[in-house]
Protein backbone atom coordinates (compact mmCIF):
# COMPACT_ATOMS: atom_id res chain seq x y z
CA UNK A 1 0.00 0.00 0.00
CA UNK A 2 2.82 2.41 0.78
CA UNK A 3 4.36 1.94 -2.64
CA UNK A 4 1.11 2.73 -4.35
CA UNK A 5 0.58 5.90 -2.28
CA UNK A 6 4.12 7.18 -2.92
CA UNK A 7 3.70 6.39 -6.60
CA UNK A 8 0.57 8.53 -6.72
CA UNK A 9 2.35 11.38 -4.97
CA UNK A 10 5.25 11.16 -7.42
CA UNK A 11 2.92 11.15 -10.42
CA UNK A 12 1.03 14.17 -9.10
CA UNK A 13 4.34 16.04 -8.81
CA UNK A 14 5.22 15.48 -12.47
CA UNK A 15 4.32 18.59 -14.43
CA UNK A 16 2.97 17.07 -17.63
CA UNK A 17 0.38 18.90 -19.67
CA UNK A 18 -2.00 16.85 -21.81
CA UNK A 19 -3.54 18.17 -25.01
CA UNK A 20 -6.38 16.05 -26.38
CA UNK A 21 -8.45 18.13 -28.77
CA UNK A 22 -7.03 21.29 -27.17
CA UNK A 23 -5.35 23.33 -29.89
CA UNK A 24 -5.42 26.55 -27.89
CA UNK A 25 -3.75 24.97 -24.88
CA UNK A 26 -1.17 23.24 -27.08
CA UNK A 27 -0.29 26.50 -28.87
CA UNK A 28 -0.06 28.27 -25.52
CA UNK A 29 2.40 25.63 -24.25
CA UNK A 30 4.48 25.94 -27.44
CA UNK A 31 4.61 29.73 -27.07
CA UNK A 32 5.69 29.41 -23.44
CA UNK A 33 8.46 26.95 -24.40
CA UNK A 34 10.04 28.38 -27.57
CA UNK A 35 13.38 26.59 -27.24
CA UNK A 36 12.99 23.71 -24.82
CA UNK A 37 10.72 20.89 -23.74
CA UNK A 38 9.57 17.52 -24.97
CA UNK A 39 6.35 16.38 -26.57
CA UNK A 40 5.05 12.87 -26.97
CA UNK A 41 2.16 12.06 -29.25
CA UNK A 42 0.16 8.88 -29.70
CA UNK A 43 -2.80 7.49 -31.61
CA UNK A 44 -6.13 6.37 -30.24
CA UNK A 45 -5.54 2.82 -31.47
CA UNK A 46 -2.53 0.58 -30.93
CA UNK A 47 0.14 1.47 -33.43
CA UNK A 48 3.71 0.12 -33.31
CA UNK A 49 5.09 3.56 -34.21
CA UNK A 50 3.54 5.31 -31.21
CA UNK A 51 3.91 6.84 -28.72
CA UNK A 52 6.60 9.00 -30.34
CA UNK A 53 8.89 11.36 -28.40
CA UNK A 54 9.87 14.70 -29.97
CA UNK A 55 11.86 17.76 -28.99
CA UNK A 56 9.86 20.97 -28.82
CA UNK A 57 11.13 22.35 -32.14
CA UNK A 58 10.62 19.21 -34.23
CA UNK A 59 9.38 20.09 -37.74
CA UNK A 60 7.50 16.77 -37.99
CA UNK A 61 5.11 17.87 -35.23
CA UNK A 62 4.10 20.90 -37.24
CA UNK A 63 4.33 19.55 -40.79
CA UNK A 64 0.56 19.67 -41.23
CA UNK A 65 -1.64 22.69 -40.73
CA UNK A 66 -4.81 22.49 -38.76
CA UNK A 67 -5.74 20.44 -35.77
CA UNK A 68 -2.70 18.82 -34.17
CA UNK A 69 -4.25 17.37 -31.02
CA UNK A 70 -7.41 15.57 -32.14
CA UNK A 71 -5.98 12.68 -34.15
CA UNK A 72 -2.72 12.65 -32.19
CA UNK A 73 -3.19 13.61 -28.55
CA UNK A 74 -0.05 15.03 -26.99
CA UNK A 75 1.62 15.39 -23.62
CA UNK A 76 4.34 17.94 -22.97
CA UNK A 77 6.91 18.44 -20.24
CA UNK A 78 10.16 20.32 -19.64
CA UNK A 79 11.94 17.06 -18.78
CA UNK A 80 12.35 14.07 -21.08
CA UNK A 81 12.88 11.74 -18.09
CA UNK A 82 9.73 12.91 -16.31
CA UNK A 83 7.69 12.61 -19.49
CA UNK A 84 8.92 9.04 -19.94
CA UNK A 85 8.01 8.27 -16.33
CA UNK A 86 4.53 9.71 -16.90
CA UNK A 87 4.15 7.53 -20.01
CA UNK A 88 5.12 4.44 -18.06
CA UNK A 89 2.82 5.12 -15.11
CA UNK A 90 -0.13 5.81 -17.42
CA UNK A 91 0.75 3.06 -19.96
CA UNK A 92 0.06 5.41 -22.87
CA UNK A 93 -0.19 3.48 -26.11
CA UNK A 94 -0.36 0.13 -24.30
CA UNK A 95 3.38 -0.42 -24.57
CA UNK A 96 4.26 -0.29 -20.88
CA UNK A 97 5.76 3.16 -21.16
CA UNK A 98 8.03 2.31 -24.09
CA UNK A 99 8.27 5.08 -26.61
CA UNK A 100 9.97 5.57 -29.94
CA UNK A 101 12.22 8.55 -30.50
CA UNK A 102 11.64 10.70 -33.55
CA UNK A 103 14.43 10.18 -36.05
CA UNK A 104 14.29 13.84 -37.09
CA UNK A 105 14.67 15.59 -33.76
CA UNK A 106 15.97 12.94 -31.34
CA UNK A 107 17.89 10.53 -33.54
CA UNK A 108 21.65 10.21 -33.89
CA UNK A 109 21.93 12.86 -36.60
CA UNK A 110 19.99 15.44 -34.60
CA UNK A 111 22.35 14.93 -31.63
CA UNK A 112 25.38 15.40 -33.89
CA UNK A 113 23.88 18.58 -35.35
CA UNK A 114 23.13 19.95 -31.89
CA UNK A 115 26.75 19.44 -30.82
CA UNK A 116 28.00 21.27 -33.91
CA UNK A 117 25.95 24.42 -33.14
C-alpha positions as CSV (number, residue, x, y, z in Angstrom):
1,X,0.0,0.0,0.0
2,X,2.8,2.4,0.8
3,X,4.4,1.9,-2.6
4,X,1.1,2.7,-4.4
5,X,0.6,5.9,-2.3
6,X,4.1,7.2,-2.9
7,X,3.7,6.4,-6.6
8,X,0.6,8.5,-6.7
9,X,2.3,11.4,-5.0
10,X,5.2,11.2,-7.4
11,X,2.9,11.2,-10.4
12,X,1.0,14.2,-9.1
13,X,4.3,16.0,-8.8
14,X,5.2,15.5,-12.5
15,X,4.3,18.6,-14.4
16,X,3.0,17.1,-17.6
17,X,0.4,18.9,-19.7
18,X,-2.0,16.9,-21.8
19,X,-3.5,18.2,-25.0
20,X,-6.4,16.1,-26.4
21,X,-8.4,18.1,-28.8
22,X,-7.0,21.3,-27.2
23,X,-5.3,23.3,-29.9
24,X,-5.4,26.6,-27.9
25,X,-3.7,25.0,-24.9
26,X,-1.2,23.2,-27.1
27,X,-0.3,26.5,-28.9
28,X,-0.1,28.3,-25.5
29,X,2.4,25.6,-24.2
30,X,4.5,25.9,-27.4
31,X,4.6,29.7,-27.1
32,X,5.7,29.4,-23.4
33,X,8.5,27.0,-24.4
34,X,10.0,28.4,-27.6
35,X,13.4,26.6,-27.2
36,X,13.0,23.7,-24.8
37,X,10.7,20.9,-23.7
38,X,9.6,17.5,-25.0
39,X,6.4,16.4,-26.6
40,X,5.0,12.9,-27.0
41,X,2.2,12.1,-29.3
42,X,0.2,8.9,-29.7
43,X,-2.8,7.5,-31.6
44,X,-6.1,6.4,-30.2
45,X,-5.5,2.8,-31.5
46,X,-2.5,0.6,-30.9
47,X,0.1,1.5,-33.4
48,X,3.7,0.1,-33.3
49,X,5.1,3.6,-34.2
50,X,3.5,5.3,-31.2
51,X,3.9,6.8,-28.7
52,X,6.6,9.0,-30.3
53,X,8.9,11.4,-28.4
54,X,9.9,14.7,-30.0
55,X,11.9,17.8,-29.0
56,X,9.9,21.0,-28.8
57,X,11.1,22.4,-32.1
58,X,10.6,19.2,-34.2
59,X,9.4,20.1,-37.7
60,X,7.5,16.8,-38.0
61,X,5.1,17.9,-35.2
62,X,4.1,20.9,-37.2
63,X,4.3,19.6,-40.8
64,X,0.6,19.7,-41.2
65,X,-1.6,22.7,-40.7
66,X,-4.8,22.5,-38.8
67,X,-5.7,20.4,-35.8
68,X,-2.7,18.8,-34.2
69,X,-4.2,17.4,-31.0
70,X,-7.4,15.6,-32.1
71,X,-6.0,12.7,-34.1
72,X,-2.7,12.6,-32.2
73,X,-3.2,13.6,-28.5
74,X,0.0,15.0,-27.0
75,X,1.6,15.4,-23.6
76,X,4.3,17.9,-23.0
77,X,6.9,18.4,-20.2
78,X,10.2,20.3,-19.6
79,X,11.9,17.1,-18.8
80,X,12.4,14.1,-21.1
81,X,12.9,11.7,-18.1
82,X,9.7,12.9,-16.3
83,X,7.7,12.6,-19.5
84,X,8.9,9.0,-19.9
85,X,8.0,8.3,-16.3
86,X,4.5,9.7,-16.9
87,X,4.1,7.5,-20.0
88,X,5.1,4.4,-18.1
89,X,2.8,5.1,-15.1
90,X,-0.1,5.8,-17.4
91,X,0.8,3.1,-20.0
92,X,0.1,5.4,-22.9
93,X,-0.2,3.5,-26.1
94,X,-0.4,0.1,-24.3
95,X,3.4,-0.4,-24.6
96,X,4.3,-0.3,-20.9
97,X,5.8,3.2,-21.2
98,X,8.0,2.3,-24.1
99,X,8.3,5.1,-26.6
100,X,10.0,5.6,-29.9
101,X,12.2,8.6,-30.5
102,X,11.6,10.7,-33.5
103,X,14.4,10.2,-36.1
104,X,14.3,13.8,-37.1
105,X,14.7,15.6,-33.8
106,X,16.0,12.9,-31.3
107,X,17.9,10.5,-33.5
108,X,21.7,10.2,-33.9
109,X,21.9,12.9,-36.6
110,X,20.0,15.4,-34.6
111,X,22.3,14.9,-31.6
112,X,25.4,15.4,-33.9
113,X,23.9,18.6,-35.4
114,X,23.1,20.0,-31.9
115,X,26.8,19.4,-30.8
116,X,28.0,21.3,-33.9
117,X,26.0,24.4,-33.1
